[in-house]
Amino acid sequence: MKILIALFVVIFVDVVASQCLQCKTMKWAKCDGDPCECTLPLADTTPQSIDCTKLIPKCFLMKAEMYRAKKNLSTRSIGGKPVETAFVDNDGIYDPECENDGKFKAIQCNNTDVCWCVNSAGVRRSDKGDKNIKCEPVETYWVRLELKHKATAVFLDGDQLKIGIQRAMQERYMLDPKSVEKVDVKYDKDGRLIVVDVIKAKTDSVTDLSRMSYYMEKDVKVLPLFHNDKQLFEVPVVGGNVTMESILVYYVDEKAPTFTMQKLTGGIIAVIVVVSLIVLAGLLVLFFLARRQKAQYSKAQGREMETMS
Ligand SMILES: *[C@@H]1O[C@H](CO)[C@@H](O)[C@H](O)[C@H]1NC(C)=O
């Protein structure tokens, strides 16, 4: 009997202890101790303590990714711009400086002498400059997630898909609907495009929209950050699950970005090329018409001369 009780106690202790062994929202975290504490290595110094009941701040995640890359550990239409001042992240990952609470510092230098200003999502919103560049904290209050889903064999009910996305935002991406002004989902069936607008109050500097957009970005790129990375981001609909093929994230800040000249994006370059080709074709047509007219004119002139003589 005593042995049996002892066995139960051992199993019980084991179960309790094993609950400390994983961090639901971060697969690279290590959990240990009593009370259980989870940490994430960001540098060679003390690992960052994290709260695994919430999504981990994007700044910590980016820093952890850079650190893992350095250590050679594995890491990784409707729509368009919602407003003229919206922009996408063209720079990709860098080694960010984070505040103690996981917010991005307004100035980022990627361990070099070249610095730039970022918004609260850590995305560059100024030209690159030197270490003396002046940056102020700027909130990203609106995030547009443009998702394209994979083609499905079954008939897709748009409303069901929209509800599924709304549910995923709340459950998988832990977005509290009370903390934002709206979560708007639009669906274009022919384009297989799902556009999710998440907008919070401009004055709200507590709600962090960059976490859920970063987790979703990683999910769609099939590099999930969650502990259970077998469980992918899928939207259940009648007859199966819908999975995503690509994602584009637009950021809208409370203040417009200060790029002096935004880089020409592929789309604009394509438009310019097409316009140039049309102009060139027009010029060629004019040139040949003019030559033909001139040729006819000289022929006519020749004939007139003949009749005259
Ligand atoms: C930051 O630095 C790393 C290497 O040190 C580089 O690979 C990366 O492109 C840099 N990122 C930016 C945005 O400058």
The ligand as an ORCA input file, in Angstrom:
! r2SCAN-3c Opt
* xyz 0 1
  C      21.338     43.516    -39.446
  O      22.578     42.876    -39.361
  C      22.592     41.535    -39.875
  C      23.968     40.939    -39.677
  O      24.679     41.575    -38.706
  C      22.217     41.548    -41.349
  O      22.180     40.245    -41.845
  C      20.868     42.211    -41.527
  O      20.550     42.311    -42.887
  C      20.853     43.587    -40.881
  N      19.496     44.099    -40.984
  C      19.194     45.363    -41.352
  C      17.763     45.687    -41.440
  O      20.043     46.228    -41.570
*
